[in-house]
Amino acid sequence: MSFSSWWQGLMKSNQELDAEELMAESAETGADPVQEISRGELAHVRGVIKSVILRPEGATPVFQADVFDGTGTILVSWLGRRAVRGITPGRHIDIRGRVTEADGKREICNPEYQLIG
């Protein structure tokens, strides 16, 4: 290992190290990197829930979570739900569903999901 690569490894932030770990975990399970999925595609994403929010749009609630896989973030929405058991920031999740796009952001609505760990 050269001094340069050793030094670069030493200077990585915790966020960079976490992202690399998530990317490796996703690759091991055969999940699709968020940065590579496109609208209309059936995707399998594995990552960590970064945030959750309840959007009372009109009369129908929408429970949403931002899931980060080390390459990017995808919005996951459960239509008609005020909460989804176990969906909390920091939890690891495996999701599958069709990718849509809203306001330039990738989204999967009402996915099949499994909490990890």
N, C-alpha and C positions, 0 to 999 in steps of 0.2 A: 504494500500500500504506500503510495507516495505521500509526502508531507501535505501536498495540496489537497488530496482527497480526504486525508485524515482531518485536516483543518476544516474543510467544508462540512464534514459529518459532525464535527464538534460544534460548529456554529449554527446548526439547524435549530429552528424553534420547536417548541413542543407541538405546535399546530402542524408543522411540516412532518414531524415524526408520526403524529397521529394519523395524518392523511396517508402517509406511506403504508402504515399498518393496515388501515382500512382498505386501501387499494389491493394489498397482498391478500387480505382475507376474502375480498370480493372475487379476485381472480381464482383463488383456490376452489371456490364454490361454483364457478362457472357463471357468475352474475355478469350482467352487462354494465360497463362503465357508463355513468350518467352522461359524461361528455360526448359519448358516441351514439346515444340513442336518439331516434328521430320520431317526429309526430306520426301517429298511425301504427307504429311498431308495437308488437307484444314484447314487453320487457320484463326482465328479472333483475331487480336491484337489491343489493344488500348494503346496509349502512347503519348509521347512528342517527337517531332523532335529535335534531338540534333545537327545535322549538315547536310548540303547538299553539293553535289559536281557534277560537270559536267565532265564526262569522255569521251573524244573524241577518243574512241577505233576504229581505222580504220576510215572509212568514216561514220559510224553510231554512233551518239551521244547516251550517256546513262546518264540520270539524276538520281542521287541517293540520298537517305536520310537515315540516321541512326535514328531508332525509338527505344526509351527506354521506357519500361513499368514498371520499378521498380525491375524486376527479371533478365533482360538481354536486349541486344540490337539486333535488326534484321535490316538487310539491305533491303531497299525497292528500286527497280529499275524500271524506266520507259524507255523502250527501244525505240530509235528513237526520243527522246525528248531532247531539250536543256533546257527546264524549264517546270515546272508544276505550274500553277497559285495557289497561296496560300500556297505552300509548302515552308515554311521558318522555320529556327531554332526557337524553343520556342512554336510553334503551337502544339496544341493537335490534334491527328488524330486517326481515327478508320479505320483499313485496313482489307481486307479479300482477301485471295488468297492461292495458292499452294506453299508450302515451298520447296525450293531447297537448295542446299549447294554448296558454291564455296569457295575454299581455307579455308575450315573448318569453314566458317561463314554462318549462316542461312540467306536466302534471299527469298523475294517474288517479282516476276517480274510482272509488269503491273497489280497491284492490283485494286480491287474495293476499293474506299476510301471515307471517309467523314471527313471534317475538323470539329473540335469540338469548339464551342464558337466563 
